[in-house]
Amino acid sequence: MNNRYLPFIGLIVSIAGAQTIVPSPASENAERPKPPVQLTPFEVVAEAQGYFSGNAMSGTRLNSKLEDIGAAITVMTKEQMADFAMLDINDIFLYAVSTEGSGDYTDFAVNNSGHVADNVMNNPRGANRVRGIGSANLSMGNVGLSGLTPVDPLNIDGVEISRGPNANVFGLGSAGGTLNLLPAVANVSKNKTQSGTRADSVGGYRFDLDANRVLWKNRLALRFSGAAQHDGYVRKPSGTDSIRYNGMVKFQPFAGTTVNASYAYYRMNGNRPNTLMPRDGLAYWLQSGRPAWDPVTSTYTL
């Protein structure tokens, strides 16, 4: 009887007409189960899975699976933001459900005297709606923000959009929804440097740099990012110039202890154009007899 040898699976040994498979060391290593990867419950780590993210911190403030959270949550990964050229909250809301930004919604308010306030020009970061109710709350790592600094992909690893009444938990308070930013952190395992430029047809441009340096392998790392941006508009000479710097430090003195620290600086100068059409306030005044108000006598004069 001919005996066949399988070097990658095992050896076949013939003893008294019976064949016994003896596992080789290679097969033993292949069958040995790998230890599971344990993630920290207080940090969502960006994974190289394209646009898919299965974990979120919104709703529970713990690193939980989306399938286990009883809430309407959409996660926008940094890869998707880069591929779709998203730079602010209005760009993000163009590709999210139940949200409206300045790209598909004009936010204005009319007071008792008929004056129209252009909220898009005055506050483009808050001129949005979630579920058609009101503007979204902003938070960084589930800590509420004032909203004065615009959303930028430079210092975040992703965005979580929580919609519905559940978004008002933990004191953030909005029946519409909450936009939670996942803060970017330094990487203690490898060095990385990334730079980018972009320009548009209305005179806008942007230069950014993101550099990570490991100072102590698997223990200490420093990360720096910065961007210089000019926003151009169709109406000239409107335009804004902004600059931002971010510094991040990550220290892991022990296996179960992680210390993150960050610093952010932002400054913007310029003027934005109005987003509302011109209104005729003269024709109605002429039709009404040219009324005039005298504040001294508190009387109208026609």
Salt bridges, closest charged atoms under 4 A:
GLU43 OE2 - LYS250 NZ 3.87
GLU100 OE1 - ARG129 NH2 2.92
ASP152 OD2 - ARG206 NH1 2.99
ASP152 OD2 - ARG244 NE 3.64
ASP208 OD2 - ARG206 NE 3.34
ASP210 OD2 - ARG223 NH2 2.63
ASP241 OD1 - HIS230 ND1 2.60
